[in-house]
Amino acid sequence: MTTRNITLSAFALNAHQGRTQRPLNILGERTLVKLGNADTDGAVAIFHQTIPPLAGPPPHRHANEDEWFYVLEGQITVEVDGERSVLQGGGSAFVPCGTVHALRNFGNTRAQILALATPGRFQHFFEDVSALSRGETATDLLSKVRS
């Protein structure tokens, strides 16, 4: 059996701070990495996402990550394996890996959520998406693919 000694570092962040140089843009959703992959030796990552009206990822599944969503402000509709739930502040949803899910802000005002992903390397995917999206929303990108 191999034993690893891991030393994690403590830190504190203000409301508009994250663990990346600047906020990520996940298809139009401003995302702050509040707890990053490197902070937990890959165990978990936590994101603070601001979701504009009519935004949110389409149905998808993750092969390797579990996700948990917690609504801070506004209202989010979450679909998990075809079952929809409307979540308001304080509501949450857990999505095990391999489960088809989507979330959408059908409201007229922005919503804010915390999203937890385990393992934490999911942060790298978000960084890649942010680098590619250049401020475009999911709807913008889908319309380009379809044309």
PyMOL commands that place a pseudoatom at each C-alpha (Angstrom):
pseudoatom trace, name=CA, resn=MET, resi=1, chain=A, elem=C, hetatm=0, pos=[0.000, 0.000, 0.000]
pseudoatom trace, name=CA, resn=THR, resi=2, chain=A, elem=C, hetatm=0, pos=[1.289, 3.446, -0.941]
pseudoatom trace, name=CA, resn=THR, resi=3, chain=A, elem=C, hetatm=0, pos=[0.746, 6.355, 1.418]
pseudoatom trace, name=CA, resn=ARG, resi=4, chain=A, elem=C, hetatm=0, pos=[0.620, 9.918, 0.132]
pseudoatom trace, name=CA, resn=ASN, resi=5, chain=A, elem=C, hetatm=0, pos=[1.145, 12.942, 2.301]
pseudoatom trace, name=CA, resn=ILE, resi=6, chain=A, elem=C, hetatm=0, pos=[-0.907, 15.787, 0.884]
pseudoatom trace, name=CA, resn=THR, resi=7, chain=A, elem=C, hetatm=0, pos=[-0.725, 19.291, 2.260]
pseudoatom trace, name=CA, resn=LEU, resi=8, chain=A, elem=C, hetatm=0, pos=[-3.628, 21.520, 1.344]
pseudoatom trace, name=CA, resn=SER, resi=9, chain=A, elem=C, hetatm=0, pos=[-3.479, 25.301, 1.712]
pseudoatom trace, name=CA, resn=ALA, resi=10, chain=A, elem=C, hetatm=0, pos=[-6.135, 27.440, 3.354]
pseudoatom trace, name=CA, resn=PHE, resi=11, chain=A, elem=C, hetatm=0, pos=[-7.466, 30.555, 1.607]
pseudoatom trace, name=CA, resn=ALA, resi=12, chain=A, elem=C, hetatm=0, pos=[-10.377, 32.981, 1.628]
pseudoatom trace, name=CA, resn=LEU, resi=13, chain=A, elem=C, hetatm=0, pos=[-12.149, 34.642, -1.301]
pseudoatom trace, name=CA, resn=ASN, resi=14, chain=A, elem=C, hetatm=0, pos=[-14.398, 37.682, -1.527]
pseudoatom trace, name=CA, resn=ALA, resi=15, chain=A, elem=C, hetatm=0, pos=[-17.689, 37.502, -3.441]
pseudoatom trace, name=CA, resn=HIS, resi=16, chain=A, elem=C, hetatm=0, pos=[-16.204, 38.516, -6.808]
pseudoatom trace, name=CA, resn=GLN, resi=17, chain=A, elem=C, hetatm=0, pos=[-12.992, 36.514, -6.541]
pseudoatom trace, name=CA, resn=GLY, resi=18, chain=A, elem=C, hetatm=0, pos=[-12.201, 33.085, -7.923]
pseudoatom trace, name=CA, resn=ARG, resi=19, chain=A, elem=C, hetatm=0, pos=[-9.231, 30.731, -8.171]
pseudoatom trace, name=CA, resn=THR, resi=20, chain=A, elem=C, hetatm=0, pos=[-8.567, 31.574, -11.844]
pseudoatom trace, name=CA, resn=GLN, resi=21, chain=A, elem=C, hetatm=0, pos=[-7.046, 34.819, -13.163]
pseudoatom trace, name=CA, resn=ARG, resi=22, chain=A, elem=C, hetatm=0, pos=[-10.436, 36.015, -14.381]
pseudoatom trace, name=CA, resn=PRO, resi=23, chain=A, elem=C, hetatm=0, pos=[-13.988, 34.649, -14.302]
pseudoatom trace, name=CA, resn=LEU, resi=24, chain=A, elem=C, hetatm=0, pos=[-14.710, 31.871, -16.781]
pseudoatom trace, name=CA, resn=ASN, resi=25, chain=A, elem=C, hetatm=0, pos=[-17.394, 32.268, -19.431]
pseudoatom trace, name=CA, resn=ILE, resi=26, chain=A, elem=C, hetatm=0, pos=[-19.240, 28.982, -19.779]
pseudoatom trace, name=CA, resn=LEU, resi=27, chain=A, elem=C, hetatm=0, pos=[-21.429, 29.655, -22.822]
pseudoatom trace, name=CA, resn=GLY, resi=28, chain=A, elem=C, hetatm=0, pos=[-22.605, 33.001, -21.492]
pseudoatom trace, name=CA, resn=GLU, resi=29, chain=A, elem=C, hetatm=0, pos=[-22.628, 31.997, -17.828]
pseudoatom trace, name=CA, resn=ARG, resi=30, chain=A, elem=C, hetatm=0, pos=[-20.165, 33.936, -15.655]
pseudoatom trace, name=CA, resn=THR, resi=31, chain=A, elem=C, hetatm=0, pos=[-18.378, 31.311, -13.589]
pseudoatom trace, name=CA, resn=LEU, resi=32, chain=A, elem=C, hetatm=0, pos=[-16.074, 31.791, -10.620]
pseudoatom trace, name=CA, resn=VAL, resi=33, chain=A, elem=C, hetatm=0, pos=[-13.969, 28.835, -9.527]
pseudoatom trace, name=CA, resn=LYS, resi=34, chain=A, elem=C, hetatm=0, pos=[-14.394, 29.026, -5.752]
pseudoatom trace, name=CA, resn=LEU, resi=35, chain=A, elem=C, hetatm=0, pos=[-12.563, 25.788, -4.957]
pseudoatom trace, name=CA, resn=GLY, resi=36, chain=A, elem=C, hetatm=0, pos=[-10.304, 24.414, -7.653]
pseudoatom trace, name=CA, resn=ASN, resi=37, chain=A, elem=C, hetatm=0, pos=[-8.918, 21.053, -8.665]
pseudoatom trace, name=CA, resn=ALA, resi=38, chain=A, elem=C, hetatm=0, pos=[-5.448, 21.973, -7.348]
pseudoatom trace, name=CA, resn=ASP, resi=39, chain=A, elem=C, hetatm=0, pos=[-6.900, 23.168, -4.024]
pseudoatom trace, name=CA, resn=THR, resi=40, chain=A, elem=C, hetatm=0, pos=[-8.208, 19.682, -3.190]
pseudoatom trace, name=CA, resn=ASP, resi=41, chain=A, elem=C, hetatm=0, pos=[-5.628, 17.472, -4.916]
pseudoatom trace, name=CA, resn=GLY, resi=42, chain=A, elem=C, hetatm=0, pos=[-8.240, 16.677, -7.548]
pseudoatom trace, name=CA, resn=ALA, resi=43, chain=A, elem=C, hetatm=0, pos=[-11.009, 15.597, -5.174]
pseudoatom trace, name=CA, resn=VAL, resi=44, chain=A, elem=C, hetatm=0, pos=[-13.585, 18.294, -5.909]
pseudoatom trace, name=CA, resn=ALA, resi=45, chain=A, elem=C, hetatm=0, pos=[-14.186, 21.670, -7.557]
pseudoatom trace, name=CA, resn=ILE, resi=46, chain=A, elem=C, hetatm=0, pos=[-16.876, 24.225, -6.685]
pseudoatom trace, name=CA, resn=PHE, resi=47, chain=A, elem=C, hetatm=0, pos=[-18.150, 26.865, -9.094]
pseudoatom trace, name=CA, resn=HIS, resi=48, chain=A, elem=C, hetatm=0, pos=[-20.305, 29.956, -8.536]
pseudoatom trace, name=CA, resn=GLN, resi=49, chain=A, elem=C, hetatm=0, pos=[-22.303, 30.451, -11.721]
pseudoatom trace, name=CA, resn=THR, resi=50, chain=A, elem=C, hetatm=0, pos=[-24.471, 33.381, -12.782]
pseudoatom trace, name=CA, resn=ILE, resi=51, chain=A, elem=C, hetatm=0, pos=[-27.057, 32.136, -15.257]
pseudoatom trace, name=CA, resn=PRO, resi=52, chain=A, elem=C, hetatm=0, pos=[-28.791, 34.746, -17.447]
pseudoatom trace, name=CA, resn=PRO, resi=53, chain=A, elem=C, hetatm=0, pos=[-32.468, 34.385, -18.415]
pseudoatom trace, name=CA, resn=LEU, resi=54, chain=A, elem=C, hetatm=0, pos=[-33.081, 31.550, -20.890]
pseudoatom trace, name=CA, resn=ALA, resi=55, chain=A, elem=C, hetatm=0, pos=[-29.553, 30.195, -20.438]
pseudoatom trace, name=CA, resn=GLY, resi=56, chain=A, elem=C, hetatm=0, pos=[-28.268, 26.856, -19.212]
pseudoatom trace, name=CA, resn=PRO, resi=57, chain=A, elem=C, hetatm=0, pos=[-26.677, 23.736, -20.665]
pseudoatom trace, name=CA, resn=PRO, resi=58, chain=A, elem=C, hetatm=0, pos=[-28.712, 21.370, -22.864]
pseudoatom trace, name=CA, resn=PRO, resi=59, chain=A, elem=C, hetatm=0, pos=[-29.241, 17.724, -21.846]
pseudoatom trace, name=CA, resn=HIS, resi=60, chain=A, elem=C, hetatm=0, pos=[-25.910, 15.959, -21.400]
pseudoatom trace, name=CA, resn=ARG, resi=61, chain=A, elem=C, hetatm=0, pos=[-24.161, 13.390, -19.226]
pseudoatom trace, name=CA, resn=HIS, resi=62, chain=A, elem=C, hetatm=0, pos=[-20.725, 13.050, -17.669]
pseudoatom trace, name=CA, resn=ALA, resi=63, chain=A, elem=C, hetatm=0, pos=[-18.811, 9.785, -17.860]
pseudoatom trace, name=CA, resn=ASN, resi=64, chain=A, elem=C, hetatm=0, pos=[-16.579, 10.569, -14.887]
pseudoatom trace, name=CA, resn=GLU, resi=65, chain=A, elem=C, hetatm=0, pos=[-18.087, 13.320, -12.726]
pseudoatom trace, name=CA, resn=ASP, resi=66, chain=A, elem=C, hetatm=0, pos=[-20.865, 13.575, -10.182]
pseudoatom trace, name=CA, resn=GLU, resi=67, chain=A, elem=C, hetatm=0, pos=[-22.443, 17.041, -9.902]
pseudoatom trace, name=CA, resn=TRP, resi=68, chain=A, elem=C, hetatm=0, pos=[-24.437, 18.814, -7.223]
pseudoatom trace, name=CA, resn=PHE, resi=69, chain=A, elem=C, hetatm=0, pos=[-26.268, 22.103, -7.814]
pseudoatom trace, name=CA, resn=TYR, resi=70, chain=A, elem=C, hetatm=0, pos=[-27.431, 24.523, -5.111]
pseudoatom trace, name=CA, resn=VAL, resi=71, chain=A, elem=C, hetatm=0, pos=[-29.591, 27.531, -6.019]
pseudoatom trace, name=CA, resn=LEU, resi=72, chain=A, elem=C, hetatm=0, pos=[-28.482, 30.731, -4.308]
pseudoatom trace, name=CA, resn=GLU, resi=73, chain=A, elem=C, hetatm=0, pos=[-30.772, 33.201, -6.066]
pseudoatom trace, name=CA, resn=GLY, resi=74, chain=A, elem=C, hetatm=0, pos=[-33.492, 33.060, -8.701]
pseudoatom trace, name=CA, resn=GLN, resi=75, chain=A, elem=C, hetatm=0, pos=[-35.142, 29.969, -10.082]
pseudoatom trace, name=CA, resn=ILE, resi=76, chain=A, elem=C, hetatm=0, pos=[-33.652, 27.075, -12.035]
pseudoatom trace, name=CA, resn=THR, resi=77, chain=A, elem=C, hetatm=0, pos=[-35.435, 24.237, -13.798]
pseudoatom trace, name=CA, resn=VAL, resi=78, chain=A, elem=C, hetatm=0, pos=[-33.410, 21.039, -13.490]
pseudoatom trace, name=CA, resn=GLU, resi=79, chain=A, elem=C, hetatm=0, pos=[-34.116, 17.970, -15.598]
pseudoatom trace, name=CA, resn=VAL, resi=80, chain=A, elem=C, hetatm=0, pos=[-32.601, 14.707, -14.356]
pseudoatom trace, name=CA, resn=ASP, resi=81, chain=A, elem=C, hetatm=0, pos=[-33.294, 11.521, -16.350]
pseudoatom trace, name=CA, resn=GLY, resi=82, chain=A, elem=C, hetatm=0, pos=[-36.354, 13.162, -17.919]
pseudoatom trace, name=CA, resn=GLU, resi=83, chain=A, elem=C, hetatm=0, pos=[-37.879, 14.368, -14.635]
pseudoatom trace, name=CA, resn=ARG, resi=84, chain=A, elem=C, hetatm=0, pos=[-38.138, 18.146, -14.178]
pseudoatom trace, name=CA, resn=SER, resi=85, chain=A, elem=C, hetatm=0, pos=[-37.931, 20.052, -10.908]
pseudoatom trace, name=CA, resn=VAL, resi=86, chain=A, elem=C, hetatm=0, pos=[-38.175, 23.789, -10.383]
pseudoatom trace, name=CA, resn=LEU, resi=87, chain=A, elem=C, hetatm=0, pos=[-35.683, 24.882, -7.733]
pseudoatom trace, name=CA, resn=GLN, resi=88, chain=A, elem=C, hetatm=0, pos=[-35.626, 28.212, -5.935]
pseudoatom trace, name=CA, resn=GLY, resi=89, chain=A, elem=C, hetatm=0, pos=[-33.129, 29.637, -3.434]
pseudoatom trace, name=CA, resn=GLY, resi=90, chain=A, elem=C, hetatm=0, pos=[-32.045, 26.850, -1.077]
pseudoatom trace, name=CA, resn=GLY, resi=91, chain=A, elem=C, hetatm=0, pos=[-33.052, 24.085, -3.498]
pseudoatom trace, name=CA, resn=SER, resi=92, chain=A, elem=C, hetatm=0, pos=[-30.516, 21.553, -4.735]
pseudoatom trace, name=CA, resn=ALA, resi=93, chain=A, elem=C, hetatm=0, pos=[-30.104, 18.608, -7.082]
pseudoatom trace, name=CA, resn=PHE, resi=94, chain=A, elem=C, hetatm=0, pos=[-27.574, 15.770, -7.193]
pseudoatom trace, name=CA, resn=VAL, resi=95, chain=A, elem=C, hetatm=0, pos=[-26.628, 14.154, -10.507]
pseudoatom trace, name=CA, resn=PRO, resi=96, chain=A, elem=C, hetatm=0, pos=[-24.473, 10.986, -10.406]
pseudoatom trace, name=CA, resn=CYS, resi=97, chain=A, elem=C, hetatm=0, pos=[-22.097, 10.391, -13.308]
pseudoatom trace, name=CA, resn=GLY, resi=98, chain=A, elem=C, hetatm=0, pos=[-23.758, 8.812, -16.324]
pseudoatom trace, name=CA, resn=THR, resi=99, chain=A, elem=C, hetatm=0, pos=[-27.102, 10.515, -15.608]
pseudoatom trace, name=CA, resn=VAL, resi=100, chain=A, elem=C, hetatm=0, pos=[-28.643, 12.676, -18.349]
pseudoatom trace, name=CA, resn=HIS, resi=101, chain=A, elem=C, hetatm=0, pos=[-29.338, 16.145, -16.982]
pseudoatom trace, name=CA, resn=ALA, resi=102, chain=A, elem=C, hetatm=0, pos=[-29.895, 19.769, -17.964]
pseudoatom trace, name=CA, resn=LEU, resi=103, chain=A, elem=C, hetatm=0, pos=[-30.639, 23.010, -16.218]
pseudoatom trace, name=CA, resn=ARG, resi=104, chain=A, elem=C, hetatm=0, pos=[-32.217, 26.197, -17.467]
pseudoatom trace, name=CA, resn=ASN, resi=105, chain=A, elem=C, hetatm=0, pos=[-33.146, 29.610, -16.150]
pseudoatom trace, name=CA, resn=PHE, resi=106, chain=A, elem=C, hetatm=0, pos=[-36.630, 30.185, -17.581]
pseudoatom trace, name=CA, resn=GLY, resi=107, chain=A, elem=C, hetatm=0, pos=[-37.062, 33.347, -15.490]
pseudoatom trace, name=CA, resn=ASN, resi=108, chain=A, elem=C, hetatm=0, pos=[-36.737, 37.006, -16.448]
pseudoatom trace, name=CA, resn=THR, resi=109, chain=A, elem=C, hetatm=0, pos=[-33.840, 37.706, -14.065]
pseudoatom trace, name=CA, resn=ARG, resi=110, chain=A, elem=C, hetatm=0, pos=[-30.462, 36.089, -13.554]
pseudoatom trace, name=CA, resn=ALA, resi=111, chain=A, elem=C, hetatm=0, pos=[-30.062, 33.114, -11.276]
pseudoatom trace, name=CA, resn=GLN, resi=112, chain=A, elem=C, hetatm=0, pos=[-27.030, 32.171, -9.240]
pseudoatom trace, name=CA, resn=ILE, resi=113, chain=A, elem=C, hetatm=0, pos=[-25.990, 28.662, -8.277]
pseudoatom trace, name=CA, resn=LEU, resi=114, chain=A, elem=C, hetatm=0, pos=[-23.146, 26.783, -6.696]
pseudoatom trace, name=CA, resn=ALA, resi=115, chain=A, elem=C, hetatm=0, pos=[-22.111, 23.732, -8.683]
pseudoatom trace, name=CA, resn=LEU, resi=116, chain=A, elem=C, hetatm=0, pos=[-19.909, 21.061, -7.138]
pseudoatom trace, name=CA, resn=ALA, resi=117, chain=A, elem=C, hetatm=0, pos=[-18.114, 18.544, -9.357]
pseudoatom trace, name=CA, resn=THR, resi=118, chain=A, elem=C, hetatm=0, pos=[-16.203, 15.526, -8.204]
pseudoatom trace, name=CA, resn=PRO, resi=119, chain=A, elem=C, hetatm=0, pos=[-13.535, 14.742, -9.160]
pseudoatom trace, name=CA, resn=GLY, resi=120, chain=A, elem=C, hetatm=0, pos=[-12.197, 18.263, -9.406]
pseudoatom trace, name=CA, resn=ARG, resi=121, chain=A, elem=C, hetatm=0, pos=[-10.516, 17.913, -12.791]
pseudoatom trace, name=CA, resn=PHE, resi=122, chain=A, elem=C, hetatm=0, pos=[-13.860, 18.993, -14.274]
pseudoatom trace, name=CA, resn=GLN, resi=123, chain=A, elem=C, hetatm=0, pos=[-12.462, 22.501, -13.761]
pseudoatom trace, name=CA, resn=HIS, resi=124, chain=A, elem=C, hetatm=0, pos=[-10.143, 21.902, -16.742]
pseudoatom trace, name=CA, resn=PHE, resi=125, chain=A, elem=C, hetatm=0, pos=[-13.134, 21.207, -18.989]
pseudoatom trace, name=CA, resn=PHE, resi=126, chain=A, elem=C, hetatm=0, pos=[-14.741, 24.490, -17.888]
pseudoatom trace, name=CA, resn=GLU, resi=127, chain=A, elem=C, hetatm=0, pos=[-11.500, 26.353, -18.594]
pseudoatom trace, name=CA, resn=ASP, resi=128, chain=A, elem=C, hetatm=0, pos=[-11.348, 24.847, -22.103]
pseudoatom trace, name=CA, resn=VAL, resi=129, chain=A, elem=C, hetatm=0, pos=[-14.999, 25.726, -22.817]
pseudoatom trace, name=CA, resn=SER, resi=130, chain=A, elem=C, hetatm=0, pos=[-14.406, 29.273, -21.593]
pseudoatom trace, name=CA, resn=ALA, resi=131, chain=A, elem=C, hetatm=0, pos=[-11.380, 29.669, -23.857]
pseudoatom trace, name=CA, resn=LEU, resi=132, chain=A, elem=C, hetatm=0, pos=[-13.392, 28.474, -26.877]
pseudoatom trace, name=CA, resn=SER, resi=133, chain=A, elem=C, hetatm=0, pos=[-16.696, 30.275, -26.290]
pseudoatom trace, name=CA, resn=ARG, resi=134, chain=A, elem=C, hetatm=0, pos=[-15.369, 33.859, -26.536]
pseudoatom trace, name=CA, resn=GLY, resi=135, chain=A, elem=C, hetatm=0, pos=[-18.538, 35.195, -24.911]
pseudoatom trace, name=CA, resn=GLU, resi=136, chain=A, elem=C, hetatm=0, pos=[-20.992, 33.264, -27.040]
pseudoatom trace, name=CA, resn=THR, resi=137, chain=A, elem=C, hetatm=0, pos=[-23.995, 31.558, -25.504]
pseudoatom trace, name=CA, resn=ALA, resi=138, chain=A, elem=C, hetatm=0, pos=[-25.012, 27.936, -26.057]
pseudoatom trace, name=CA, resn=THR, resi=139, chain=A, elem=C, hetatm=0, pos=[-27.770, 29.169, -28.424]
pseudoatom trace, name=CA, resn=ASP, resi=140, chain=A, elem=C, hetatm=0, pos=[-25.205, 31.129, -30.489]
pseudoatom trace, name=CA, resn=LEU, resi=141, chain=A, elem=C, hetatm=0, pos=[-22.951, 28.107, -30.839]
pseudoatom trace, name=CA, resn=LEU, resi=142, chain=A, elem=C, hetatm=0, pos=[-25.811, 25.719, -31.678]
pseudoatom trace, name=CA, resn=SER, resi=143, chain=A, elem=C, hetatm=0, pos=[-27.060, 28.034, -34.426]
pseudoatom trace, name=CA, resn=LYS, resi=144, chain=A, elem=C, hetatm=0, pos=[-23.575, 28.025, -36.000]
pseudoatom trace, name=CA, resn=VAL, resi=145, chain=A, elem=C, hetatm=0, pos=[-23.429, 24.222, -35.890]
pseudoatom trace, name=CA, resn=ARG, resi=146, chain=A, elem=C, hetatm=0, pos=[-26.847, 23.887, -37.505]
pseudoatom trace, name=CA, resn=SER, resi=147, chain=A, elem=C, hetatm=0, pos=[-26.126, 26.329, -40.350]
for i in range(1, 147): cmd.bond("trace and resi %d" % i, "trace and resi %d" % (i + 1))
show_as sticks, trace
zoom trace
